[in-house]
Amino acid sequence: MTTKSYKWGIIGLGKIAHKFAEDLQRVEGAELYAVASRSSEKAEEFAEKFEAAKSYNSYEALAQDPDVDIIYIATPHVFHHANTIMCIQNKKAVLCEKPMGINEHQVQEMIAAARTENVFLMEALWTHFLPHFEYILDLVETKKFGKLKELTADFGFEAPFNSEKRIFNKELGGGSLLDVGIYPVFAAMTLLGEPDAISATGTIGKTGVDEDCTINFSYKNAKAELSSAINKTTNTEAKLIFEDAEVLIRSRFHEPTSLFIKSNGKEETRGFDVESIGYNFEAAHIQKMLSENRVESTVMTHKKSLLLISLLDKIRKQIALEY
């Protein structure tokens, strides 16, 4: 069977776009066809590095290119909403980097636009498609080690303070929660579901963004202790306590990694032999969805994106973080 070929475009050419473009080369049937930056020079350099046929200094021009099939949006958080809707209105399938929007209202509008135009849209929560996370999800669903009782997950790094940098810039949606805290929250939501109660505390820095955040999710028979930071480096691990086992997702838990499993007095390290950065898995998934004429992922569904942003909104409210 011949694999259909898809021409990809990338909007926003920062660090994550470089990683995505590198991994896209590993995806059968994928071609990086066009890239766009507000800087012509940056777009041309990126296109040359990754052998893209077209480079644009306008996001709109890329979206209007009739040969582009799928657009990966890797601009700062606050631009995801406008960029996504513009691409959707040009009938382009969209993979939008997380968080999909800056609040639930934006995500609702993005999904509504995709449904109105009958165009594919998915939030780029790449962790969901990584082999180790799929294995963990299977453990939870099959109850191989009994029910999941407790999850602890952290993601922290010490960013040198610079009020001009995106991570500290409130106008660009900076702060720890939306940038890295989204991963522990996503893990808890995906493995344990929607919590019955949420409590959160955070430190709001001098630029108005959260520099660290501690979150507790309470469930009827389980709990999740989550944290994020841009002012200190943490282990960036996830520990799962089942009824009959403990599983450690080694650092960094949201990237391709290995597991350490303790059960019935036995210890096991399980690796997954991922040779890429890990973005190829979500890209391949989207191509599969499009080949099946779907407008929504069967894995990272619109419902999940809406629940995820609603949880982030509730946490932001508790720590007095407003955008």
C-alpha positions as CSV (number, residue, x, y, z in Angstrom):
1,M,0.0,0.0,0.0
2,T,1.4,3.4,-1.0
3,T,1.5,5.9,1.9
4,K,-0.1,9.2,1.0
5,S,2.3,12.2,1.1
6,Y,1.5,15.3,3.1
7,K,3.1,18.7,2.7
8,W,3.6,20.4,6.0
9,G,4.0,24.1,6.8
10,I,5.5,25.5,10.1
11,I,4.5,28.9,11.5
12,G,6.8,30.3,14.1
13,L,10.4,29.2,13.8
14,G,11.8,29.1,17.4
15,K,13.5,26.2,19.3
16,I,10.5,23.9,19.3
17,A,10.0,24.3,15.6
18,H,13.6,23.2,14.9
19,K,13.0,20.1,17.0
20,F,9.8,19.3,15.2
21,A,11.3,19.8,11.8
22,E,14.1,17.5,12.7
23,D,11.7,14.7,13.7
24,L,9.4,15.3,10.8
25,Q,12.2,13.9,8.6
26,R,11.5,10.5,10.2
27,V,7.8,10.4,9.3
28,E,7.0,8.4,6.3
29,G,5.0,10.4,3.8
30,A,5.8,13.7,5.4
31,E,7.5,16.6,3.6
32,L,8.4,19.9,5.2
33,Y,7.2,22.1,2.3
34,A,6.9,25.6,3.7
35,V,8.0,27.7,6.7
36,A,7.0,31.2,7.8
37,S,8.5,33.8,10.1
38,R,8.0,37.5,10.5
39,S,11.7,37.7,9.5
40,S,12.5,36.8,5.9
41,E,16.1,36.0,6.8
42,K,15.0,33.6,9.6
43,A,12.5,31.9,7.3
44,E,15.1,31.5,4.5
45,E,17.7,30.1,6.9
46,F,15.2,27.6,8.4
47,A,14.0,26.5,4.9
48,E,17.6,26.0,3.8
49,K,18.5,24.0,6.9
50,F,15.6,21.6,6.6
51,E,15.3,21.7,2.8
52,A,11.8,23.2,2.7
53,A,10.7,24.3,-0.8
54,K,9.1,27.6,0.3
55,S,9.9,30.3,2.9
56,Y,7.5,33.1,3.8
57,N,7.8,36.3,5.8
58,S,4.1,36.2,6.3
59,Y,2.0,33.6,8.2
60,E,-1.0,34.5,6.0
61,A,1.0,33.8,2.8
62,L,1.9,30.3,4.1
63,A,-1.7,29.6,5.1
64,Q,-2.9,30.7,1.6
65,D,-0.4,28.4,-0.2
66,P,-2.6,25.9,-2.0
67,D,0.0,23.1,-1.7
68,V,0.2,23.1,2.1
69,D,-1.8,20.3,3.7
70,I,-1.0,20.6,7.4
71,I,0.3,23.5,9.4
72,Y,2.2,23.2,12.7
73,I,1.8,26.4,14.8
74,A,4.8,27.0,17.1
75,T,4.3,30.7,17.9
76,P,4.1,32.1,21.5
77,H,1.0,31.0,23.5
78,V,-0.9,34.2,23.1
79,F,-0.9,34.0,19.3
80,H,-2.1,30.4,19.0
81,H,-5.8,31.4,18.9
82,A,-5.5,33.9,16.0
83,N,-3.0,31.9,14.1
84,T,-5.0,28.7,14.3
85,I,-8.3,30.3,13.2
86,M,-6.6,32.0,10.3
87,C,-5.2,28.7,9.1
88,I,-8.5,26.9,9.6
89,Q,-10.3,29.6,7.6
90,N,-7.8,28.8,4.8
91,K,-8.9,25.1,5.1
92,K,-5.6,23.9,6.5
93,A,-5.3,21.0,9.0
94,V,-3.7,22.4,12.2
95,L,-1.4,21.0,14.8
96,C,-1.3,23.7,17.4
97,E,1.5,23.7,20.0
98,K,0.3,23.5,23.6
99,P,-1.4,25.2,25.3
100,M,-3.9,25.4,22.5
101,G,-5.2,28.8,23.8
102,I,-4.6,31.1,26.6
103,N,-8.0,30.3,28.2
104,E,-11.0,28.1,27.8
105,H,-13.0,30.7,25.8
106,Q,-10.2,30.8,23.2
107,V,-10.0,27.0,22.9
108,Q,-13.8,26.8,22.5
109,E,-13.6,29.3,19.6
110,M,-10.8,27.4,17.9
111,I,-12.7,24.1,18.1
112,A,-15.9,25.8,16.9
113,A,-14.0,27.2,13.9
114,A,-12.5,23.8,13.0
115,R,-16.0,22.2,13.2
116,T,-17.6,24.9,11.2
117,E,-15.0,24.6,8.4
118,N,-14.8,20.8,8.8
119,V,-11.0,21.0,9.2
120,F,-8.7,18.9,11.4
121,L,-7.4,20.5,14.6
122,M,-5.3,19.0,17.4
123,E,-3.4,20.3,20.3
124,A,0.3,19.3,20.2
125,L,0.5,17.3,23.5
126,W,3.2,15.1,22.1
127,T,3.7,13.2,25.4
128,H,0.4,11.5,24.7
129,F,1.9,9.7,21.7
130,L,5.2,8.6,23.2
131,P,5.7,4.8,23.7
132,H,6.4,5.0,27.4
133,F,3.3,7.1,28.1
134,E,1.1,4.8,26.0
135,Y,2.5,1.9,28.1
136,I,1.7,3.8,31.3
137,L,-1.8,4.5,30.1
138,D,-2.3,0.8,29.3
139,L,-1.2,-0.1,32.8
140,V,-3.9,2.2,34.2
141,E,-6.6,1.1,31.9
142,T,-6.0,-2.7,32.3
143,K,-5.3,-2.3,36.0
144,K,-2.4,-4.7,35.6
145,F,-1.1,-3.5,39.0
146,G,-4.5,-2.6,40.4
147,K,-5.9,0.9,40.6
148,L,-3.7,4.0,40.4
149,K,-3.9,5.6,43.8
150,E,-1.4,8.4,43.7
151,L,0.6,10.5,41.2
152,T,3.3,12.9,41.8
153,A,4.8,14.9,38.9
154,D,7.1,17.9,38.7
155,F,8.6,20.0,35.9
156,G,11.0,22.8,37.0
157,F,14.0,24.5,35.4
158,E,15.9,27.6,36.5
159,A,15.6,30.2,33.7
160,P,18.0,33.2,34.0
161,F,15.8,36.2,34.7
162,N,15.2,38.4,31.8
163,S,12.0,40.5,31.7
164,E,12.2,40.6,27.9
165,K,12.2,36.8,27.4
166,R,8.9,35.1,26.6
167,I,9.0,32.9,29.7
168,F,8.9,36.0,32.0
169,N,6.7,38.1,29.7
170,K,3.1,38.3,30.7
171,E,2.0,39.7,27.4
172,L,3.3,36.5,25.7
173,G,1.6,34.2,28.2
174,G,4.8,33.5,30.2
175,G,5.1,31.7,33.5
176,S,5.6,28.2,34.7
177,L,2.1,26.9,34.6
178,L,1.3,27.2,30.9
179,D,4.8,26.5,29.8
180,V,5.8,23.4,31.8
181,G,3.1,22.9,34.5
182,I,0.8,21.8,31.7
183,Y,2.7,18.5,31.5
184,P,2.0,17.4,35.1
185,V,-1.6,18.6,34.9
186,F,-2.0,16.7,31.6
187,A,-0.6,13.6,33.1
188,A,-3.0,13.7,36.1
189,M,-5.9,14.5,33.9
190,T,-5.1,11.7,31.4
191,L,-4.3,9.0,34.0
192,L,-6.7,9.9,36.8
193,G,-9.4,12.0,35.1
194,E,-11.1,15.2,36.1
195,P,-10.4,15.9,39.8
196,D,-13.2,16.4,42.3
197,A,-11.3,19.3,43.9
198,I,-8.3,21.5,43.1
199,S,-6.0,23.5,45.4
200,A,-3.1,25.5,44.2
201,T,-0.5,28.0,45.4
202,G,2.0,30.0,43.3
203,T,4.6,32.7,43.5
204,I,3.9,35.6,41.2
205,G,7.1,37.3,40.2
206,K,7.9,41.0,39.5
207,T,6.8,40.7,35.8
208,G,3.4,39.3,36.9
209,V,3.8,35.7,35.8
210,D,3.9,32.6,38.1
211,E,7.5,31.6,38.8
212,D,6.4,28.4,40.6
213,C,3.2,26.6,41.2
214,T,2.1,23.8,43.5
215,I,-1.1,21.9,42.6
216,N,-3.1,19.2,44.4
217,F,-5.9,17.3,42.7
218,S,-8.2,15.3,44.9
219,Y,-10.2,12.3,43.7
220,K,-12.6,10.0,45.6
221,N,-9.9,7.2,45.9
222,A,-6.8,8.9,44.6
223,K,-4.7,12.1,44.6
224,A,-2.2,13.9,42.5
225,E,0.6,16.2,43.7
226,L,1.9,18.4,40.9
227,S,4.4,21.3,40.6
228,S,6.1,23.5,38.1
229,A,8.8,26.1,38.2
230,I,10.9,28.5,36.1
231,N,13.0,29.6,39.1
232,K,14.5,26.3,40.2
233,T,15.5,23.0,38.6
234,T,13.6,19.9,39.8
235,N,13.8,16.2,39.0
236,T,11.1,16.4,36.3
237,E,9.9,12.9,37.1
238,A,6.5,11.3,37.6
239,K,5.9,8.7,40.2
240,L,2.8,6.5,40.1
241,I,1.6,4.4,43.1
242,F,-0.7,1.6,42.1
243,E,-2.3,-0.9,44.5
244,D,0.3,-3.5,43.7
245,A,3.3,-1.6,42.2
246,E,5.2,1.7,42.1
247,V,6.3,3.0,38.7
248,L,8.8,5.9,38.2
249,I,8.8,7.7,34.9
250,R,12.4,8.8,34.8
251,S,13.5,12.3,33.9
252,R,12.3,14.0,31.8
253,F,8.9,12.3,32.2
254,H,7.2,14.2,29.3
255,E,10.0,13.2,26.8
256,P,11.0,9.8,25.5
257,T,12.4,8.1,28.6
258,S,12.4,4.8,30.6
259,L,10.4,3.4,33.5
260,F,11.5,1.9,36.8
261,I,8.9,-0.6,38.1
262,K,8.8,-2.2,41.6
263,S,6.2,-4.9,42.1
264,N,5.9,-8.0,44.3
265,G,9.5,-7.6,45.5
266,K,10.8,-7.4,41.9
267,E,12.4,-4.5,40.2
268,E,12.5,-3.8,36.5
269,T,13.8,-1.1,34.2
270,R,11.8,-0.9,30.9
271,G,13.2,1.1,28.0
272,F,11.5,2.0,24.7
273,D,14.4,2.5,22.3
274,V,13.2,5.9,20.9
275,E,15.9,7.3,18.7
276,S,14.1,10.6,17.9
277,I,13.4,13.7,20.0
278,G,9.8,12.3,20.0
279,Y,7.8,14.7,17.9
280,N,7.5,12.3,15.0
281,F,4.9,10.2,16.9
282,E,2.3,13.0,16.9
283,A,3.1,14.0,13.3
284,A,2.6,10.4,12.1
285,H,-0.7,10.2,14.1
286,I,-2.1,13.3,12.4
287,Q,-1.3,11.9,9.0
288,K,-3.1,8.7,9.9
289,M,-6.1,10.7,11.1
290,L,-6.2,12.7,7.8
291,S,-5.8,9.5,5.8
292,E,-9.0,8.3,7.6
293,N,-10.7,11.6,6.7
294,R,-11.1,12.6,10.4
295,V,-11.3,16.2,11.6
296,E,-10.4,15.3,15.2
297,S,-7.8,13.1,16.9
298,T,-9.0,9.8,18.4
299,V,-6.3,10.3,21.1
300,M,-5.8,14.0,21.9
301,T,-9.5,14.8,21.4
302,H,-11.1,18.2,21.5
303,K,-12.8,17.2,24.8
304,K,-9.4,16.6,26.3
305,S,-8.1,20.0,25.2
306,L,-11.2,21.7,26.7
307,L,-10.8,19.8,30.0
308,L,-7.1,20.6,30.1
309,I,-7.5,24.3,29.6
310,S,-10.4,24.4,32.1
311,L,-8.2,22.9,34.7
312,L,-5.4,25.4,33.9
313,D,-7.9,28.3,34.2
314,K,-9.1,27.0,37.6
315,I,-5.5,26.8,38.8
316,R,-4.7,30.3,37.5
317,K,-7.7,31.7,39.3
318,Q,-6.4,30.2,42.6
319,I,-2.9,31.7,42.2
320,A,-4.2,35.0,40.9
321,L,-2.6,34.7,37.5
322,E,-4.4,36.7,34.9
323,Y,-3.7,37.3,31.3
